[in-house]
Amino acid sequence: MEIERDQHISSPSLLAETIPIIDLSNLDEELVARAVVQASEEWGIFHVVNHGIPLDLIRRLKEVGTQFFELPETEKKAVAKQDGSKDFEGYTTNLKYVEGEVWTENLFHRIWPPSCINFNYWPKNPPRYREVIEEYTEETKKLSERILGYLSEGLGLPREALIQGLGGESTEYVMRMNNYPPDPKPDLTLGVPEHTDIIGITIIITNEVPGLQIFKDDRWFDVHYIPSAITVNIGDQIMRLSNGKYKNVLHRAIVDREKQRMSWPVFVDANPDVVIGPLPELITCSNPSKFKPITCKDFKYRRLLKLPIE
């Protein structure tokens, strides 16, 4: 099913409780680019429709993710995060009725570049898991590079500027599958507490159960589910590389009392050794640097430990 094509970015009031929706099939590339830039400046999040990723591939992605989380706990723990590991890869779970705790189970692993992949964290069951994830990786890379190209042009720079700023071919792509089972005590727990993404951009697919919320103009509101749409979040790294032109969106995930919510975000993340600071071409006397240059790994370390950065 295709969404009816719209020739402009939608920017409704918050009362409508929706985020910008951008049709990537529009033949006017300049208009599409402006829409992506405007949404990133004003919201830091938007939906894309007619995005080019086959709907059958999205169906298969959801299918293997659902099948994985339906496995017995012993099978899921075969790809569990190792005790004491400082890395994030592997299966984790936290389904406890503790106030303020998260209510979720996750599978986290790198999907690109090949040199970073550790297949020990890729489930062998369901059997088609690897085939589907590799196919989805190719499509996600194309979509994310297109979005980053528009954002680069919005800075007055060549299309490759931001992807190069993240590390070029060494930019890392990370899959995180999230399962939020029905929670009889949703007032006690959260799916994910409020945060901004510590990466460049996030490409998100969800099932039909809502739960993503964003903070804008001093209030929280829901991001509505649109069949066949993909959600794009702007993260901290793009905010810093753009010298604050693009907004990193504050968001959280809530859980449902009766329904299972699932999401499949892919994080486009800078190489750990890349310096994350405003691109030099952007800095002028009238536009001084707003952020201190810092390597990606040091930035993440300080963010996660809530240490000062600037």
ZIWO-V750618 format. One record per run of one state. SS is the DSSP state (h for helix, s for strand, l for the rest). FROM is the first residue (numbers start at 1). LEN is the number of residues. Records with the same first field share a line. If there is no record, write none. Layout:
BEGIN
SS = FROM-LEN ; FROM-LEN
END
This chain:
BEGIN
l = 1-13 ; 17-4 ; 24-5 ; 43-2 ; 50-5 ; 70-3 ; 81-9 ; 96-6 ; 113-1 ; 117-2 ; 122-7 ; 155-6 ; 166-2 ; 171-1 ; 181-9 ; 191-1 ; 196-5 ; 207-5 ; 217-2 ; 223-7 ; 235-1 ; 242-9 ; 254-7 ; 270-5 ; 277-3 ; 283-11 ; 305-6
h = 14-3 ; 29-14 ; 55-15 ; 73-7 ; 114-3 ; 119-3 ; 129-26 ; 161-5 ; 168-3 ; 236-6 ; 280-3 ; 296-9
s = 21-3 ; 45-5 ; 80-1 ; 90-6 ; 102-11 ; 172-9 ; 190-1 ; 192-4 ; 201-6 ; 212-5 ; 219-4 ; 230-5 ; 251-3 ; 261-9 ; 275-2 ; 294-2
END
